[in-house]
């Protein structure tokens, strides 16, 4: 066998010497083809085929409101409360909203960090285990609670040097003191359509104006839920449609499951810009260009836009 391989190599070398430009170009095309195929496979394997790092991801669904002219929109705090209180299809649900914070610690100059404001059910619903400390829960999302923040692993390494003693440290977000209570795992990279991945998380209870209910009708929250075992996406949609009709509200868009990374978090997202919030005057992170979702080809699937 080895002698045959050696003979083939010698024959190939003779051909190359006779026409080096032609066979050099042929070799370059072959190398580029193999390299691009390998790179594409790596992208598909890491983005589309790798399961999401959440417990039972096939039961996670996204929640949207429907526009009268068609299409979908984000939901409001009031809508989420209404669906959560009356729906029997959801085991738990949560909402999340992007926010641009000024982060400072130890007297340093504040720097802009993309964060996320979440309801207390966010981390428990996803079933995420902390890398350090603990994650936000319902006890952190109520009036009178201490301001707590959870940071991402990348921010923990870059800003705090990967120091385990960061738990309990006080940081300032927009000049307000927060205590760091936990660090999310390395593979936790939550983003949603049109927004960057968050580097830190706080609860909605500390959002400016939240306690006054001024923001509760704003349709700028991304909703998601975990289905009760055995309940299908179609059954959940039918229940939400009935609830919306009974309350004379716009019908909810079909919740679409994010069962795996091949149809889960967006593959493309635009960096956030800022605009002034309409109800509190605060500048917050918003997408420079919203990109809609298209329904996945299967029940329990949603995919990002192109």
C-alpha positions as CSV (number, residue, x, y, z in Angstrom):
1,X,0.0,0.0,0.0
2,X,2.7,2.4,1.0
3,X,4.6,1.7,-2.3
4,X,1.5,2.6,-4.3
5,X,1.1,5.9,-2.3
6,X,4.8,6.7,-2.9
7,X,4.4,6.0,-6.6
8,X,1.3,8.3,-6.8
9,X,3.2,11.1,-5.0
10,X,6.1,10.8,-7.4
11,X,3.7,10.9,-10.4
12,X,2.0,13.9,-9.0
13,X,5.3,15.7,-8.5
14,X,6.3,15.1,-12.1
15,X,3.0,16.6,-13.3
16,X,3.5,19.6,-11.0
17,X,7.0,20.2,-12.5
18,X,5.6,20.1,-16.0
19,X,2.8,22.7,-15.3
20,X,3.3,24.3,-11.9
21,X,0.9,27.2,-12.4
22,X,-2.0,25.0,-13.4
23,X,-1.5,22.4,-10.6
24,X,-0.7,25.1,-8.1
25,X,-4.1,26.8,-8.8
26,X,-5.8,23.4,-8.6
27,X,-4.2,22.7,-5.2
28,X,-5.3,26.2,-4.0
29,X,-8.9,25.6,-5.0
30,X,-8.8,22.2,-3.3
31,X,-7.4,23.7,-0.1
32,X,-10.0,26.5,-0.1
33,X,-12.8,24.1,-0.7
34,X,-11.8,21.8,2.1
35,X,-11.3,24.8,4.5
36,X,-14.6,26.4,3.7
37,X,-16.5,23.1,4.1
38,X,-14.8,22.5,7.5
39,X,-15.6,26.0,8.6
40,X,-19.2,25.8,7.6
41,X,-19.6,22.5,9.4
42,X,-18.1,24.0,12.5
43,X,-20.6,26.9,12.4
44,X,-23.6,24.6,11.8
45,X,-22.5,22.3,14.6
46,X,-22.0,25.1,17.2
47,X,-24.9,27.3,16.3
48,X,-27.6,25.1,14.7
49,X,-27.1,21.6,16.1
50,X,-25.8,22.2,19.6
51,X,-28.6,22.0,22.2
52,X,-29.4,25.1,24.2
53,X,-27.8,25.2,27.7
54,X,-31.2,25.2,29.4
55,X,-33.2,22.5,31.2
56,X,-35.6,20.7,28.8
57,X,-35.3,23.4,26.1
58,X,-38.0,21.7,24.0
59,X,-40.6,23.1,26.4
60,X,-39.5,26.7,26.1
61,X,-41.6,29.0,24.0
62,X,-41.5,32.7,23.1
63,X,-44.5,35.0,23.6
64,X,-45.5,37.8,21.2
65,X,-48.4,40.1,20.7
66,X,-50.2,40.3,17.3
67,X,-50.5,43.4,15.3
68,X,-53.9,44.2,13.6
69,X,-52.2,44.5,10.2
70,X,-50.4,41.2,10.8
71,X,-47.0,40.4,12.2
72,X,-45.9,40.4,15.8
73,X,-44.8,42.8,18.5
74,X,-43.2,42.7,21.9
75,X,-45.5,42.3,24.9
76,X,-46.2,44.5,27.9
77,X,-45.9,43.9,31.6
78,X,-49.7,43.9,32.0
79,X,-50.1,41.4,29.2
80,X,-47.6,39.1,30.8
81,X,-49.3,39.3,34.2
82,X,-52.7,38.6,32.6
83,X,-51.5,35.5,30.7
84,X,-49.5,34.2,33.6
85,X,-52.5,34.5,36.0
86,X,-55.0,32.9,33.7
87,X,-53.1,30.4,31.6
88,X,-52.9,26.8,32.6
89,X,-50.6,25.9,29.7
90,X,-47.5,27.5,31.2
91,X,-45.6,26.1,34.1
92,X,-43.7,29.4,34.5
93,X,-43.1,32.5,32.4
94,X,-40.8,35.5,32.3
95,X,-40.1,38.8,30.5
96,X,-36.8,40.4,29.7
97,X,-35.9,43.9,28.4
98,X,-32.5,45.2,27.2
99,X,-31.0,48.1,29.1
100,X,-27.8,50.2,28.6
101,X,-26.1,50.7,32.0
102,X,-23.3,52.8,33.1
103,X,-21.2,50.4,35.2
104,X,-18.6,51.5,37.7
105,X,-16.8,50.0,40.7
106,X,-14.1,51.0,43.1
107,X,-14.4,54.7,42.1
108,X,-13.6,54.0,38.4
109,X,-15.1,56.0,35.6
110,X,-18.5,54.4,34.5
111,X,-18.4,52.4,31.2
112,X,-21.4,51.4,29.1
113,X,-22.5,47.8,29.5
114,X,-25.5,46.1,27.8
115,X,-27.6,44.5,30.5
116,X,-31.0,42.9,30.7
117,X,-33.8,43.7,33.1
118,X,-35.7,40.5,33.9
119,X,-38.6,39.3,36.0
120,X,-37.9,37.1,38.9
121,X,-38.9,33.9,37.1
122,X,-36.3,34.3,34.4
123,X,-33.4,32.2,35.7
124,X,-35.5,29.6,37.6
125,X,-37.6,29.0,34.4
126,X,-34.5,28.4,32.3
127,X,-33.1,26.0,34.9
128,X,-29.6,27.7,34.8
129,X,-27.1,26.8,37.5
130,X,-24.7,29.6,38.6
131,X,-21.0,29.4,38.2
132,X,-20.6,31.4,41.4
133,X,-23.0,32.5,44.1
134,X,-26.7,32.4,43.2
135,X,-28.9,33.8,40.5
136,X,-31.8,36.2,40.6
137,X,-35.2,34.8,41.8
138,X,-38.6,35.9,42.9
139,X,-37.3,37.3,46.2
140,X,-35.2,39.8,44.3
141,X,-38.1,41.1,42.2
142,X,-40.3,42.7,44.8
143,X,-40.7,46.1,46.4
144,X,-38.3,46.5,49.3
145,X,-35.8,43.9,48.1
146,X,-32.1,44.8,48.0
147,X,-30.7,45.7,44.6
148,X,-28.9,42.7,43.3
149,X,-27.1,42.0,40.0
150,X,-25.8,38.9,38.3
151,X,-22.9,39.2,35.9
152,X,-21.7,37.2,32.9
153,X,-18.6,35.1,33.0
154,X,-16.9,37.3,30.4
155,X,-17.5,40.5,32.4
156,X,-16.4,38.7,35.5
157,X,-13.0,37.9,33.9
158,X,-12.5,41.2,32.1
159,X,-13.7,43.6,34.8
160,X,-13.0,41.7,38.0
161,X,-10.1,39.5,36.9
162,X,-12.1,36.3,37.6
163,X,-11.8,36.9,41.4
164,X,-14.2,34.6,43.3
165,X,-14.5,37.2,46.0
166,X,-16.6,39.3,43.6
167,X,-19.7,37.8,45.3
168,X,-21.0,40.4,47.7
169,X,-19.0,43.3,46.1
170,X,-20.8,46.5,45.5
171,X,-21.0,48.0,42.0
172,X,-22.8,51.0,40.7
173,X,-25.2,50.9,37.8
174,X,-26.2,54.3,36.7
175,X,-24.9,55.6,40.1
176,X,-27.1,53.2,42.0
177,X,-25.4,50.6,44.3
178,X,-26.0,47.0,43.5
179,X,-24.6,43.9,45.2
180,X,-23.1,41.2,43.0
181,X,-24.8,37.9,44.0
182,X,-23.7,35.5,41.2
183,X,-21.9,34.7,38.0
184,X,-23.7,32.9,35.1
185,X,-21.9,29.8,33.5
186,X,-19.5,30.2,30.6
187,X,-22.0,28.8,28.1
188,X,-24.9,31.1,29.1
189,X,-25.3,33.5,26.2
190,X,-28.9,34.7,26.2
191,X,-29.9,37.2,23.5
192,X,-33.2,37.8,21.7
193,X,-34.2,39.2,18.3
194,X,-32.5,42.4,17.5
195,X,-30.5,42.8,20.7
196,X,-26.9,42.1,21.8
197,X,-26.2,39.5,24.4
198,X,-26.4,40.9,28.0
199,X,-23.3,41.2,30.2
200,X,-25.3,41.5,33.4
201,X,-28.9,41.0,34.7
202,X,-31.0,42.9,37.2
203,X,-34.7,42.6,38.1
204,X,-37.6,44.7,36.8
205,X,-38.4,45.9,40.4
206,X,-35.5,48.4,40.1
207,X,-36.4,49.7,36.7
208,X,-37.0,53.5,36.9
209,X,-40.7,54.2,37.0
210,X,-41.7,50.5,37.5
211,X,-43.3,50.9,40.9
212,X,-45.5,53.7,39.6
213,X,-47.0,51.4,36.9
214,X,-46.3,54.0,34.3
215,X,-44.5,51.5,32.1
216,X,-46.8,48.6,32.4
217,X,-48.6,49.2,29.1
218,X,-45.4,49.7,27.1
219,X,-45.1,46.9,24.5
220,X,-41.3,46.6,24.7
221,X,-40.7,43.3,26.6
222,X,-39.7,40.0,25.2
223,X,-41.8,37.2,26.7
224,X,-41.1,33.5,27.1
225,X,-42.6,30.6,29.0
226,X,-42.1,27.0,29.9
227,X,-45.0,24.7,28.9
228,X,-46.6,22.3,31.3
229,X,-45.4,18.8,30.5
230,X,-47.7,17.3,27.8
231,X,-49.1,20.6,26.6
232,X,-48.4,21.4,22.9
233,X,-47.6,24.7,21.4
234,X,-50.9,24.6,19.5
235,X,-52.8,24.0,22.8
236,X,-51.1,26.9,24.4
237,X,-51.8,29.1,21.4
238,X,-55.5,28.2,21.5
239,X,-55.7,29.1,25.2
240,X,-54.0,32.5,24.7
241,X,-56.3,33.3,21.8
242,X,-59.3,32.5,24.0
243,X,-57.9,34.7,26.8
244,X,-57.2,37.6,24.5
245,X,-60.7,37.4,23.0
246,X,-62.4,37.3,26.4
247,X,-60.5,40.4,27.5
248,X,-60.9,42.2,24.1
249,X,-57.2,42.3,23.7
250,X,-55.2,41.7,20.6
251,X,-54.7,38.0,20.1
252,X,-51.3,36.6,21.1
253,X,-49.0,35.4,18.3
254,X,-48.4,31.6,18.4
255,X,-45.7,30.9,21.0
256,X,-42.8,29.3,19.2
257,X,-40.6,26.8,21.0
258,X,-36.9,27.4,21.1
259,X,-36.1,23.7,21.3
260,X,-32.5,23.8,20.1
261,X,-29.8,26.2,19.0
262,X,-30.5,25.4,15.4
263,X,-33.7,27.5,15.8
264,X,-33.2,29.3,19.0
265,X,-31.2,32.5,19.7
266,X,-30.7,34.8,16.8
267,X,-27.8,34.2,14.4
268,X,-27.6,37.9,13.5
269,X,-28.1,40.8,15.9
270,X,-27.5,44.5,15.5
271,X,-25.6,46.5,18.1
272,X,-28.0,48.6,20.3
273,X,-28.3,52.3,20.1
274,X,-29.9,54.7,22.5
275,X,-33.1,56.7,22.5
276,X,-35.0,58.4,25.3
277,X,-37.6,56.2,27.0
278,X,-41.1,57.7,26.6
279,X,-42.2,57.3,30.2
280,X,-39.2,57.9,32.4
281,X,-36.9,60.0,30.3
282,X,-34.1,57.4,30.8
283,X,-31.9,56.5,27.8
284,X,-32.1,52.8,27.2
285,X,-30.6,50.3,24.8
286,X,-32.8,49.7,21.8
287,X,-32.0,47.9,18.6
288,X,-30.9,50.1,15.7
289,X,-32.9,47.7,13.4
290,X,-35.5,45.3,14.6
291,X,-35.5,42.0,12.7
292,X,-38.5,39.8,12.9
293,X,-38.8,36.1,13.3
294,X,-40.2,33.6,11.0
295,X,-41.8,30.5,12.3
296,X,-39.8,27.3,12.3
297,X,-40.7,24.4,10.0
298,X,-41.8,22.3,12.9
299,X,-43.9,22.5,16.0
300,X,-41.8,23.9,18.9
301,X,-39.3,25.7,16.7
302,X,-38.5,29.3,15.9
303,X,-35.8,30.7,13.8
304,X,-34.0,34.0,13.3
305,X,-34.5,36.2,10.4
306,X,-32.1,36.5,7.6
